[in-house]
Each structure stands twice: as structure tokens, then as C-alpha cells.
């Protein structure tokens, strides 16, 4: 009986040491991040990309560094909904009938995260509809910025949100209010884009833009 009790106590102590004796792995928080600048005739829009959507962040930075977005336009603008860009077809003003159909030739796997909603200023990936795209994979390049959250909440969980505007929502408002064609919601005057990425210390980003990074638990 005493021997059995000793064995049980030993097992209990061994289990506790193995569970509680392990050190918690610390999540390494990068000291730097990239600020995306979208330069338009209406002004500049500054954005951050989320670490929690790594495939979308990596892809957007890749295309930006390649100059992919330069010369494209916000080709679909719907006031109180969103402004959409990122289509390479939009570089040609004579291809308006093909706006919204272009890309880099690939899609990006969906990265839905319940933390990220279609709030005002959210950056999200456009994509094909569910029938043609049952996995809800994102367009390889096309994106949109939310103008009015209440009109976009039905998109939560169906379109990947992977960043947000940290400065320049007044510019988004200006673009959302430009005159557009009845067909396709294409702006009457081209809203061209030049997109760059600048690596900065996170402390500097917080100081310059007033952005607060969420605490990592």
C-alpha cells in the first residue's frame, strides 16, 4: 500500500514539474514594421499591414517593392461603401471594360481572423465570388479600403482584412466622393496610385501616426 502511494506521488510530482516547470515561450515582437504610403492626386494614405495575415502582408510588400501598383488607379469607387484598386489593367485608360479583371496571375489563400473586422479604414482583399471561388481565395493584387463600416459588416469572415489606414482617412473620404460613371463606378477622373513601403521602428510609427500596436498575450 505504501509502495503504491509512493508511486502515485512520484507520478504526480513528475507531471507537475513537466507542465509547470516549462518556461513559457516568449513571442518575439519585431522592432520594426513597414508603413505603406499610397500617393494619390487627393493626397497620401498611410497604412499598416497585419502580422497575423502573413501571406497577404508578404505579398503586398512584394508587389509594392516591384512597383506593381504604380500607375494603377482606384477603379471602383462606391461612396459609403469602399474604394477599390490594385488592378494592373487600370494602368490603361482605354481598358475600362477590363477593370476589375486583372492581377499578377495568382491568388492568395484566405486568412480570416475574427479580430479583424471591416471597420472604417480597414484594408481588405478583393476576390472572385463564391461560385467561381468556393475557397474564398483573395485576388493576388486587388484591394479595397472601407469607407463606411456599417455598409461592409456583411463582408466579415468572407473577405480577408489584412491592414488598416493609420493616417489619411480624409483622403479616402475625398476619393469616395469623386464623380463616378453609372456603369462600373469608375471615377470620371483617374485617381492614380503610387505605392511605396518604408521600414521604420515601431516606436517611431507610434509617435508619428499615433498608432497603438495591440498587446501580444
JOGI-V932919 format. One line per field, one symbol per residue. phi: phi as a letter, one per 20 degrees, with the letter a starting at -180 (. if undefined). psi: psi as a letter, one per 40 degrees, with the letter a starting at -180 (. if undefined). burial: b if it has 16 or more other ideal C-beta (glycine too) atoms within 10 Angstrom, else e. Layout:
phi = ???
psi = ???
burial = ???
This chain:
phi = .fffffffffffffffffeefffffeffegecbdeeddecfepdddccdfffcffffffffgfffemgefnfcfecccgmcacdbneffffdfedgfdfndeaeobddggcfcffddeegnfdcefaffffebfemfegfbfbbdfecffedffegndcfecabfdaofffgffffdffcffenlegfdfdfccdcccebffffffffdmedfffee
psi = dddddddddddddddddddeehhhhhhhhieiihhhhhhideaihhiiihdegddddddddddddeedeheiihehhhifcihiaehddedheefdeeheeiaeeiihhighhedhigiheihihiiiiddegdefiiiediiihhdhddeedeehedhhheaihehedddddddeeihiidhefhidhhgihhhihhhiidddddddefihhihh.
burial = eeeeeeeeeeeeeeeeeeeeeeeeeeeeeeeebbbbbbebebeebbbbbbeebeebbebbeebbeeebbeebbbbbbebebbbbbbbbbbbeeeeeeebbebbbeebbebbeeeebbbebbbbbbbbeeeeeeeebbbbbbbbbbbbeeeebeebbeebbbbbbbbbbbebbebbbebebeeeebbbeebbbbebbbeeeeeeebeeebebeeeeee
